[in-house]
Amino acid sequence: MKIPSILHSSYRNPPTIARLGDINLKVSSYGVRPVNYSVVDIFRHPDYKPPAKYNDIALLKLDRRVEFNEFIRPACLYTSNTFDVNKAVATGWGKTDFGKRAFCFTSDIIVK
């Protein structure tokens, strides 16, 4: 099983564990049951050139199949530059703004 990841964080310090199904990095609550998977290989985008954020994606190969549940769902990755939807949702941890203000706003709880 392979899962997507940002590349800039794995370029110098490759991840060894992928934790799926968690929504808070500091507190284990909310009724979730996160599962840790070992990362056995990393497939980096061939056009990624740090420190730029273009093509900032990698796939992580995990040690076993992922079992989906209420908190662990597959991600859909488009294979075309265009798609006919007018609304999208992005989730993740980290910066919640751009530019100079981005350093002030970070999140330990998953943001939607």
N, C-alpha and C positions, 0 to 999 in steps of 0.2 A: 504494500500500500504506500502511496506517495501523497504528501500533503504540501500545500503551498506555504511559503514563508518569505519574509522580506530578506533581501540578500545582504544589505549593508551591516546588519547585526551579526551575520554569520561569516563574514569575510575574514575577519581576524580571529574571532573566537567561535569556531564551529560548534553548534549545539550538539549535545550528546543525548538529550532527552527532549521529547515533545510531549507536553501535557495537554490533553484534550478534555473538553467538557468543563473547564473551570471558568468562572465569571469574576472572580476577585483574586488578585495576586497575593493579598495579605491575610485574608480570612477565609477559612473553609466553612462556608455556611450556605444558606439559600437552598438547602436540600440537594445540592449537586454532588455527584460522585465522580470527580476527575480521574482519569486514567493516564498513567505515564507509559510512554513507548520509547524504546531505544532508537536513536537515529543511526542507521547503518551506512547511509550514503547521502551525499548532497549533490544535486544537479543544479549548478548555477547557470543563469542566463548568459549565453556566450557574448552578448553585447554590453554587459554591465561594466562600467568604467568608473570606479570610485574616484572622488567622493560624490559624483553626480547621482541623482536618484532615478534617472531613466533606466528602464529595464531592471529595476531593483526587485527581482523576484528569484526565488529558488524553489525547487521541489525537494522535500526531505523524504527519503525512503525509510520506512519504519520496519522494525524487526518482525512485525506480525500484522495480520489483517485488523482493521479497526472495526469494532462493534458499535453500530450506530444506536443512539437512544435519544431521549428528549433533549439532552444537552450537547450531543455530538452528532452533527449533521454534515453531509457532504457540501463542498463548495462547488459552484458552477463557474468554470473558467471559459470565457468566450474565445472562439477561434477566429473571429472576424473583427475588423476594426469598427464595424457598425452593428447596432442592434436596435430593434424597434420596440423599446420600452421607454417610457417617459419618467420613470421613477426608479431609483435604486437605493439600496441600503448598504452601508459599509459599517463594519464593526471592528473593534480592536482596542489595544492598549496604547498608551504613549501620548504623543503630542495631540492636542485638540485644536490647534490654531496654526497659522502660518506666520512667517517672518519673525520679527523681533519678539512679538508676544508669545510665540510658540514655546519659548523656554519657561514661561510662567505657568502654563497650563499642561499638566500631565495627569494621567489617570492610572490608578491601581485597579480600578473596576472597569470591566468591559464597557465600552461606550458604543451606542448605536446611533 
